[in-house]
Amino acid sequence: MIASARSRIVAPSGWSRWLVPPAALSIHLAIGQAYAWSVFKPPLESALKLSGTASALPFQLAIVMLGLSAAFGGTLVERNGPRWAMCVSALCFCGGLLVAALGAAAGRYWLIVLGYGVIGGIGLGIGYISPVSTLIKWFPDRPGMATGIAIMGFGGGALIASPWSVQLLATLGSDTSGIARTFLVMGACYAVFMSLGVVLVRVPADDWRPPGRPAVAASAARPLVTTAQVSARGALRTPQFWCLWVILCMNVTAGIGILEKAAPMVSDFFARTAAPVSASAAAGFVGLLSLANMLGRIVWSSASDLAGRKNAYRLYLGAGALMYLLIALAGDASKPLFIACAAVILSFYGGGFATLPAYVKDLFGTYQVGAIHGRLLTAWSTAGVLGPLIVNAVADGGKSAGRSGPDLYSTSFFIMIGLLAVGFVANELIRPVHPRHHQPPASGAQSTADGRATSGPAPADTKGAEQ
């Protein structure tokens, strides 16, 4: 039955591979709403009498569930195909918004946490990885660009969701009933939008090759690009996997700390200046960061196809630490500097996400790239707790001590600089995967000239990789 379902989404001859990124975008633009959570923090804090740390919990839990569902569901996504994954994502994400609406209407915060954080978080994880393996198979010649196009939708989702949420809350009300109606409208609209991706997505036939693809991939000459294949289970045994895990965790922690608290942060930062930031301007700041996040995913990941993944992460981590240092030293002296540095940090944050699948493909091959990528996203789960926890705990502690303005955030900024330095060192430690971890060509996926894996008997440890 599964095989029959998969056969119905194999692209016919002549199908344009450029139809697949829009299918992926329809999913990622919807689930990217998570990045607009900071818009809901002030109304929830006011309506339900929550602290900043408590109001961050649905977002934090959603990111935790994103990583866990991606890790445990990665092999299922590869086995059942992208259409199944996109359908599951739509059901969970939109269903989670409806449960959150019920919780807001009833004044039960735990239902908002359950709906948005747990159920919606599962939809985030399955939806996030649903197109990755398919895109890499369609674009083996430009994997960074392909995954960047899709994953930029996740970063740009808040560019749509942030002003939309502000408008809905202004129209429907910012009390519990208004918040409930906002969640309800968003859940229904996103369900329709995500259905487009479910209908449109296709996978390439086993013998498909990109037009004009040379017999031997030019990228194979790069030292960190392999033509061998490593299983998901085998990847866990390599130091390269854990270096990538640390890199992702540090980069995400540094970016998500700003993103989750963006609206209240920019308001607090300039509250004691002659030009404080209004609520609408703070929402605009969230939108600007979302734009930087989105553009970074396509611009930096595409650049990594030319510069190499290791050099790309040197930029994300090294220059990101410099941006944090500039913000910490300048304080509230320059609003344009603060905005520019925050936007650059978020562009590196987005670029790190979009470049990761191509880095995985370079190091481990294409055989179980989706499953390996899913396991790496547990680093995102960890960062989803660490980033908001660091920023919110430091800010809440500062308020209790009577501090205000930049003093609420300077300590957390220096912590982020240290974390980015750790990620930079981990990136420098990455070397090619040792051949002992490669799949024997006779027992599993065989590497072809274009870097794709041919179909064949499952390798001996595939069962373990699926557990």
Backbone hydrogen bonds, N-H to C=O, Kabsch-Sander energy under -0.5 kcal/mol:
donor,donor_aa,acceptor,acceptor_aa,energy
5,A,1,M,-2.3
6,R,2,I,-2.6
7,S,3,A,-2.2
8,R,4,S,-1.2
9,I,6,R,-1.5
10,V,7,S,-0.9
11,A,203,V,-3.3
15,W,12,P,-1.9
19,L,16,S,-1.7
20,V,17,R,-1.3
23,A,19,L,-1.0
24,A,20,V,-2.1
25,L,21,P,-2.7
26,S,22,P,-1.8
27,I,23,A,-0.9
27,I,24,A,-0.6
28,H,24,A,-2.4
29,L,25,L,-3.1
30,A,26,S,-0.6
31,I,27,I,-2.4
32,G,28,H,-1.6
33,Q,30,A,-1.8
34,A,31,I,-1.7
35,Y,32,G,-1.8
36,A,33,Q,-2.4
37,W,34,A,-1.6
39,V,36,A,-1.8
40,F,37,W,-1.7
41,K,37,W,-0.8
44,L,40,F,-2.2
45,E,41,K,-2.8
46,S,42,P,-2.2
47,A,43,P,-3.0
48,L,44,L,-2.7
49,K,45,E,-0.7
50,L,45,E,-0.9
55,S,51,S,-2.5
56,A,52,G,-0.8
57,L,54,A,-1.5
60,Q,56,A,-2.7
61,L,57,L,-3.0
62,A,58,P,-2.1
63,I,59,F,-2.0
64,V,60,Q,-2.1
65,M,61,L,-2.9
66,L,62,A,-1.9
67,G,63,I,-2.1
68,L,64,V,-2.3
69,S,65,M,-2.9
70,A,66,L,-2.1
71,A,67,G,-2.3
72,F,68,L,-2.7
73,G,69,S,-2.0
74,G,70,A,-1.0
77,V,73,G,-2.5
78,E,74,G,-1.9
79,R,75,T,-2.2
80,N,76,L,-3.0
81,G,77,V,-1.9
85,A,81,G,-1.6
86,M,82,P,-2.7
87,C,83,R,-2.1
88,V,84,W,-2.3
89,S,85,A,-2.4
90,A,86,M,-2.3
91,L,87,C,-2.2
92,C,88,V,-2.4
93,F,89,S,-3.0
94,C,90,A,-2.0
95,G,91,L,-1.6
96,G,92,C,-2.4
97,L,93,F,-1.6
98,L,94,C,-1.7
99,V,95,G,-2.1
100,A,96,G,-2.4
101,A,97,L,-2.0
102,L,98,L,-1.9
103,G,99,V,-2.4
104,A,100,A,-2.5
105,A,101,A,-2.4
106,A,102,L,-2.0
107,G,103,G,-0.7
107,G,104,A,-0.7
108,R,103,G,-2.7
109,Y,107,G,-0.8
111,L,108,R,-1.0
112,I,108,R,-1.0
113,V,109,Y,-2.3
114,L,110,W,-2.4
115,G,111,L,-3.0
116,Y,112,I,-2.4
117,G,112,I,-0.8
117,G,113,V,-1.2
118,V,113,V,-1.1
118,V,114,L,-0.8
119,I,114,L,-2.4
120,G,115,G,-2.8
122,I,118,V,-1.8
123,G,119,I,-1.6
124,L,120,G,-2.0
125,G,121,G,-2.2
126,I,122,I,-2.4
127,G,123,G,-2.1
128,Y,124,L,-2.5
129,I,125,G,-1.7
130,S,126,I,-1.0
132,V,129,I,-0.7
133,S,129,I,-0.6
135,L,131,P,-2.8
136,I,132,V,-2.2
137,K,133,S,-1.8
138,W,134,T,-1.9
139,F,135,L,-2.2
142,R,139,F,-0.8
146,A,142,R,-2.3
147,T,143,P,-2.4
148,G,144,G,-1.7
149,I,145,M,-2.3
150,A,146,A,-1.6
151,I,147,T,-3.0
152,M,148,G,-1.8
153,G,150,A,-1.6
154,F,150,A,-0.5
154,F,151,I,-0.5
155,G,151,I,-1.4
156,G,152,M,-2.5
157,G,153,G,-0.9
159,L,156,G,-0.9
160,I,156,G,-0.8
160,I,157,G,-0.8
161,A,157,G,-2.8
162,S,158,A,-2.9
164,W,160,I,-1.6
165,S,161,A,-3.0
166,V,162,S,-2.2
167,Q,163,P,-2.4
168,L,164,W,-2.6
169,L,165,S,-2.8
170,A,166,V,-2.2
171,T,167,Q,-2.2
172,L,168,L,-3.5
173,G,169,L,-1.7
179,I,175,D,-2.6
180,A,176,T,-2.1
181,R,177,S,-2.3
182,T,178,G,-2.0
183,F,179,I,-2.3
184,L,180,A,-2.2
185,V,181,R,-2.5
186,M,182,T,-2.3
187,G,183,F,-2.4
188,A,184,L,-2.0
189,C,185,V,-2.3
190,Y,186,M,-2.6
191,A,187,G,-1.5
192,V,188,A,-1.4
193,F,189,C,-2.1
194,M,190,Y,-2.9
195,S,191,A,-1.1
196,L,192,V,-0.7
196,L,193,F,-1.0
197,G,193,F,-0.6
197,G,194,M,-0.5
198,V,194,M,-1.5
199,V,195,S,-2.0
200,L,196,L,-2.1
201,V,197,G,-2.1
203,V,9,I,-2.6
208,W,205,A,-1.9
213,R,210,P,-2.0
217,A,449,A,-1.5
220,A,217,A,-1.3
221,A,218,A,-1.6
222,R,219,S,-1.7
225,V,222,R,-1.5
226,T,224,L,-0.6
226,T,362,D,-3.1
230,V,364,F,-2.4
235,A,231,S,-2.4
236,L,232,A,-1.3
237,R,234,G,-1.2
238,T,235,A,-1.8
242,W,238,T,-1.1
243,C,239,P,-2.3
244,L,240,Q,-2.4
245,W,241,F,-2.0
246,V,242,W,-2.1
247,I,243,C,-2.6
248,L,244,L,-2.7
249,C,245,W,-2.5
250,M,246,V,-2.6
251,N,247,I,-2.4
252,V,248,L,-2.6
253,T,249,C,-2.4
254,A,250,M,-2.0
255,G,251,N,-1.4
256,I,252,V,-3.4
257,G,253,T,-1.4
258,I,255,G,-0.6
259,L,255,G,-2.1
260,E,256,I,-2.5
261,K,257,G,-0.6
262,A,259,L,-1.1
265,M,261,K,-2.6
266,V,262,A,-2.3
267,S,263,A,-1.3
268,D,264,P,-2.7
269,F,265,M,-3.0
270,F,266,V,-1.2
271,A,268,D,-1.2
273,T,270,F,-1.3
282,A,278,S,-2.3
283,A,279,A,-2.0
284,G,280,S,-1.9
285,F,281,A,-2.0
286,V,282,A,-1.9
287,G,283,A,-2.0
288,L,284,G,-2.4
289,L,285,F,-2.5
290,S,286,V,-2.1
291,L,287,G,-2.1
292,A,288,L,-2.5
293,N,289,L,-2.7
294,M,290,S,-2.6
295,L,291,L,-3.0
296,G,292,A,-2.4
297,R,293,N,-1.1
298,I,294,M,-1.1
299,V,295,L,-3.0
300,W,296,G,-1.5
301,S,296,G,-0.7
302,S,298,I,-1.7
303,A,299,V,-2.1
304,S,300,W,-1.6
305,D,301,S,-0.7
305,D,302,S,-1.0
306,L,302,S,-0.5
306,L,303,A,-1.2
307,A,303,A,-3.0
308,G,304,S,-2.0
312,A,308,G,-1.6
313,Y,309,R,-2.2
314,R,310,K,-1.6
315,L,311,N,-1.6
316,Y,312,A,-2.3
317,L,313,Y,-2.4
318,G,314,R,-2.1
319,A,315,L,-1.7
320,G,315,L,-0.7
320,G,316,Y,-0.8
321,A,317,L,-1.7
322,L,318,G,-1.5
323,M,319,A,-2.1
324,Y,320,G,-2.0
325,L,321,A,-2.0
326,L,322,L,-2.2
327,I,323,M,-2.0
328,A,324,Y,-2.6
329,L,325,L,-2.3
330,A,326,L,-2.3
331,G,327,I,-2.0
333,A,330,A,-1.8
338,F,334,S,-2.0
339,I,335,K,-2.5
340,A,336,P,-2.7
341,C,337,L,-2.7
342,A,338,F,-2.4
343,A,339,I,-2.3
344,V,340,A,-2.2
345,I,341,C,-2.5
346,L,342,A,-2.2
347,S,343,A,-1.8
348,F,344,V,-2.1
349,Y,345,I,-2.2
350,G,346,L,-2.4
351,G,347,S,-2.5
352,G,348,F,-2.5
353,F,349,Y,-1.4
354,A,350,G,-2.2
355,T,351,G,-2.2
356,L,352,G,-1.2
359,Y,355,T,-2.1
360,V,356,L,-2.7
361,K,357,P,-2.4
362,D,358,A,-2.5
363,L,359,Y,-2.2
364,F,360,V,-3.0
365,G,361,K,-1.9
368,Q,230,V,-0.6
369,V,366,T,-0.8
372,I,368,Q,-2.5
373,H,369,V,-2.6
374,G,370,G,-2.3
375,R,371,A,-2.0
376,L,372,I,-2.0
377,L,373,H,-1.2
378,T,375,R,-1.4
379,A,376,L,-2.2
381,S,377,L,-1.5
382,T,378,T,-2.1
383,A,379,A,-2.5
384,G,380,W,-2.7
385,V,381,S,-0.9
385,V,382,T,-0.8
386,L,382,T,-2.6
387,G,383,A,-2.7
389,L,385,V,-1.8
390,I,386,L,-2.9
391,V,387,G,-2.2
392,N,388,P,-3.0
393,A,389,L,-2.4
394,V,390,I,-2.2
395,A,391,V,-2.2
396,D,392,N,-3.1
397,G,393,A,-2.4
398,G,394,V,-2.2
399,K,395,A,-2.3
400,S,396,D,-2.0
401,A,397,G,-1.5
402,G,399,K,-1.4
403,R,398,G,-3.0
407,D,404,S,-1.2
408,L,405,G,-1.9
409,Y,406,P,-1.9
410,S,406,P,-1.8
413,F,409,Y,-2.0
414,F,410,S,-1.9
415,I,411,T,-1.8
416,M,412,S,-2.0
417,I,413,F,-1.8
418,G,414,F,-1.8
419,L,415,I,-2.0
420,L,416,M,-2.5
421,A,417,I,-1.7
422,V,418,G,-1.7
423,G,419,L,-2.1
424,F,420,L,-2.2
425,V,421,A,-2.0
426,A,422,V,-2.1
427,N,423,G,-2.1
428,E,424,F,-1.7
429,L,425,V,-1.1
430,I,427,N,-1.2
437,H,434,H,-2.2
438,H,435,P,-1.6
439,Q,229,Q,-3.4
443,S,440,P,-1.5
444,G,440,P,-0.8
448,T,452,R,-1.9
451,G,448,T,-1.9
454,T,446,Q,-1.9
462,T,459,P,-1.8
465,A,461,D,-1.7
466,E,462,T,-1.3
467,Q,464,G,-1.0
